[in-house]
Amino acid sequence: MASEAAHHEIPKNVPDDVRETMRKAIRVEWMSIGYLIVAVALIYLTAGQSQAMRVAWIEDSLALLPPIAFLIAVRMIRMPRTMKYPYGYHRSVDIGQLVAAVALLAMGSFLLIESALGLIEGERTPIGLTVLFGQEIWAGWPMIIVVSVFGVPPAVLARYKLRYAKILHNKALYADADMSKADWMTSVATAVGVLGVGVGLWWADPAAAILVALSIVSDGVANLRSTISGLADTRTRTYDDKEPHPLNERTIHRALEFSWVAEAAVRMRDEGQVFHIELFVVPEPGDDPTAEQLAELTAAISDLDWKAYDVVVALVPEIPTRQVPAKVGTLGE
């Protein structure tokens, strides 16, 4: 028996603190976009012919994709489901993350190859003098100052994003936070590369560019792995993919609290921020559950967690191992 369809794709039992967390996450992502726009502009203006600075500029440009994808997805998941999209638009979270992952991986791979070729061919980056406020200074100093200053905000924002991702069970936000958390290393590598050129180490700049490109590729691979796992409908896991989500077992234990349930198994799909739950229950011998009892069980599962949004309860004579292979997520006799 399916839970009653909602007119809007925001669960009614979402706690106030979760709603407030979502509002905070949206504000933080807008702050990220604002910071990145300024960073991209200043890095572009100071980059000169430095490979490391150019790669850092591209990385910050690509870093705009995750927060933009998150903000678009947040708007889409509020749209009511339709005949064409009966599960709603929650998958837009995964789709946005997939687009960002592919862009990161493709551009990172290109930059990695280009930077490696530059190092192999012995390309020397000229960093000369520039005029600032009427004074001639080494052009490397503005580069170092810009990348150093703009390496701090991502690390600060990442702490908030990680906290919000855990509460919201939002893997796209978590992936964005993970990328932001490592941005300071990119800034350090870029600054060291530019400084290396200043002291006569010509290879420092392309070497730093390679390190930054590797960081971009790593971000792309991590995002792609997480996204494919979600789109392939693997067993629901925690926001950081470290372990199965506890709602799997909680759902089964809650079902077994009903006196007429002899055995229960669950198949749970992560839709991006909420779960689609299929609960298979075997009644006790001689019991013939009514529609009201099934509706009561459905409501009980929905009340377990705001993420248990789309709940279907199926009454079966035995647990169907075709739907729940090897009775994974099964408890009972």
Helices and strands as residue ranges (DSSP letters): H 16-46, H 51-62, H 65-76, H 92-120, E 129-132, E 135-138, H 140-149, H 152-168, H 171-181, H 183-198, H 204-231, H 247-256, E 261-270, E 275-283, H 291-302, E 308-315, G 325-327, E 330-331
